Amino acid sequence: MRAACTHLTVLRDLEAQRLEEQYTEGQRTTRLVSHYERDPKLRPAAVRVHGTGCQVCGMSLAEVYGAIAVRMAHAGADAR
């Protein structure tokens, strides 16, 4: 029985490989992106000024997820 299962697995793998060879993913492209590193002192300063609650909906991460969420709160840039 084990040999039959192994044989079926091999046949399925070969069929999958055959099907994959029929298609290509598409043309390779290169993208240039800019990445800005944040000053590690800015987040604690922003938390002191604005707190850890969501500035859009007011949800408190600490109330919903506990104290660990305060460390994970994202301090985003002002989009104005």
Contacts in CASP RR format, 6 or more apart in sequence:
PFRMAT RR
TARGET T0000
AUTHOR 0000-0000-0000
METHOD contacts of the structure
MODEL  1
MRAACTHLTVLRDLEAQRLEEQYTEGQRTTRLVSHYERDPKLRPAAVRVH
GTGCQVCGMSLAEVYGAIAVRMAHAGADAR
42 75 0 8 1.000
43 75 0 8 1.000
46 75 0 8 1.000
46 76 0 8 1.000
47 73 0 8 1.000
47 75 0 8 1.000
50 75 0 8 1.000
52 60 0 8 1.000
52 61 0 8 1.000
52 62 0 8 1.000
52 69 0 8 1.000
52 70 0 8 1.000
52 73 0 8 1.000
53 59 0 8 1.000
53 60 0 8 1.000
53 61 0 8 1.000
53 73 0 8 1.000
54 60 0 8 1.000
54 61 0 8 1.000
61 69 0 8 1.000
61 70 0 8 1.000
61 72 0 8 1.000
61 73 0 8 1.000
62 69 0 8 1.000
62 70 0 8 1.000
END
